[in-house]
Amino acid sequence: MSSQSQAISLMTKIMYQCRPERTTTMAQCRCCHASSPGGMECARCLTGRLGDMIQNRGAAFSWLDSFRRVQQDEAHVFECAKRVDAASP
């Protein structure tokens, strides 16, 4: 498997592991024992693996931070939309 394919696979797993706690069952990460959706390898551990694989941990963790900011911004937009709906007659 190419490095790009491996990176895509890991990034997909990381995004899946970034689900909100309220949407899934949480258990300990198999690697670091932090809280993790489904008790699978957590997003931070997977990101570490991604960084090692691409030989640039900084880039991998920067991407994770960006992805999490996108999730927060998305949640804020949805909350604004709910307020508009609630205020509409």
Disulfide bonds with the S-S distance in Angstrom:
none
